[in-house]
Amino acid sequence: MDFHTPITKLKGVGDKSRQLLEKLGVYTIGDILLHFPRDYVTYPTSETLSNCKLNVPAALLLTIQSAAVVRRTRSMTITVYKATLDGKSFEAIWFGMPYISNSLKKGKMVVLYGTITQKNNSFHMEQPTIFSAADYEAIEGKIQPVYGLTKGVTNNFLRKLTRQALDCCDDYMEYLPTDIRRKYELAELNFSMDQIHFPNSRDDLIQARKRLVFDEFFLFLMTMQIQKQNEEKLSNPYSFGSFAYLQDYIEKLSYELTGAQKRTLQEVLSDLTGQYVMQRLIQGDVGSGKTIVAFLSMLFVSDQGYQSAIMAPTEVLARQHAESFCELLNTFGLEREVVLLTGSMTAKEKRLAREKIASHKDALIIGTHALIQEKVDYTNLALVITDEQHRFGVRQREAFAAKGQTVHILVMSATPIPRTLAIILYGDMDISVMDELPAKRLPIKNCVVGENYRQKATDFIRQQVSEGHQAYIICPLVEASENYDAFNVNDYTKQLSEKLPDVRIGCLHGKMKPAEKNQVMEAFKNHEMDVLVSTTVVEVGVNVPNATLMLIENADRFGLAQLHQLRGRVGRGDAQSYCIMMNSSESELSKKRLDILNKSNDGFFIASEDLKLRGPGDFFGIRQSGDMTFALADIYTDANVLSDASKEVKKILEEDSKLLLPVHENLKIKMEQVFAEENSSLFL
């Protein structure tokens, strides 16, 4: 068997399992091996209640004394097991899991794995995982992988499936030249694939991850540089006139552009009228006003008689862009065709949009990935803009650009990547940095708090809602996860609804269908709900000036750059806004990192400080940054590895641009496979 063998060839995968695995993006043996663990857990020695430590993951050994009780409330089921252990009152609680009572048969010896807390003289454990005593003994003290799951798929099932895939898959071709592996002390590929899933030790896990992260960066950069080699710097085919007149429009705005906005707009317009086709990245901190720069650039192109198009990462954001563009055109007293095209539009709406695109040569076109997926014939396309580039990927950007003959490309990102890393990751682009916020914006008030602040946080949510404002609550997980002690959207929404019955609460996560996600975000934007409990999908989702509070659960599980992105959802109106970060860790490093965010609202400063604090062991848990499309690699944690991979790619292509030397034979085969998967040629 090899990477391309269907997953159904593995033992235990029937039609039902296949459908569930496909929800995780697993279709082949290669897919299951590349479905890397999201975290790892080392199970402690099982203990009696008297010997278990409080407020840290513990394994409680007990014999079931009586049946669990299942209670049903208006919105959910609650399973409760009560017992007296070592003369102390004990209670285990499961939310929304009525079937769990089947595992709690009287007289059965079990191990409950979870966090034990004490309230008065009673001990509690919420959402513990249940093991038989024998099963727990088999994994006790060993590092075990924790995978991202979907409903109906257990972590144990994925562990067994991955082990089977590793055992039956042929050896991986070692394509990195030996001198590079020796230079950076990189482990063999076979060893790394095995140890990333089932590490023998923490050191082996670190070595495995280092190799696989190097590979991710190396292949990404090698692909990008070969593409760059194959492309000549294109001459600008457009004879655009002067852009000085745009100042008349700018003066009609109800606010003054910041210095950074003026500088960036000047750079973009100079590119559009320059000698070569534009390839520019705009890095702008959250709330720095990138959209007005995009609009004025598109307006200039329209004034010259050409089409421009902007692709947003969500439908709600695309609709907001369309609304704000129409309002701005009205402010300037201009008539232009603004065309919106998104995936959820009806067939008739899409047809009408395509007709407008075909007939209006100076249209301002706005949409989602539908702009490249739908059968759209652009009449006169000269400028394409991708908003939040890391949500799309290089290939989609190229597909978008290919819709025109020779188009100018502008990429906008709110991810504050330090310039040294941006130059590596966007090596084919010029970079503009927008590092100022509009003058009228009030700085967000931040606080980092522990569990003892929870009731005050709930009260503060109630207060903000009573004052007519809205709030976001961010949870790391969509649903309860085996062996992963963190808040999840589904349970949190139900529990908060019981605590705040008069507050309109909605939930949002990435596993929802696109139409459902759009409906929820539109409802929140229109103030049809007061509180939105969500995963990080709101990071680039929607502009709601009325939202004044962001509460982030398990804030210590996220990278600082992503936390900064998240809190950028508030502070967009005139009212004072707040960000509460709940720290669930006792680690001094965690407190130190969150304190940086607590004291600063400057994304670029935060990103560079975060970079300094990252260490080789600080990469387990939830993804640290949403940048690019890497499975394991993180541009902050792994900045040094990124730099090393960049040096080696540059050196190889300078010495052997066509990969013809014998030492690069396997590397050429690997790159041919990469380009074949993306339906493009390795060397033109």
Beta strands, then each sheet from edge to edge (+ up, - down):
strand 1: 39-42
strand 2: 57-63
strand 3: 69-72
strand 4: 77-85
strand 5: 88-95
strand 6: 109-119
strand 7: 122-126
strand 8: 129-132
strand 9: 143-146
strand 10: 279-284
strand 11: 307-311
strand 12: 338-341
strand 13: 364-367
strand 14: 381-387
strand 15: 408-413
strand 16: 430-434
strand 17: 445-449
strand 18: 470-474
strand 19: 505-508
strand 20: 531-534
strand 21: 547-552
strand 22: 578-582
sheet 1: 1+ 9-
sheet 2: 2+ 6- 7+ 5+ 4- 3+
sheet 3: 2+ 6- 8+
sheet 4: 12+ 13+ 11+ 14+ 15+ 10+ 16+
sheet 5: 17+ 22+ 21+ 18+ 20+ 19+
end
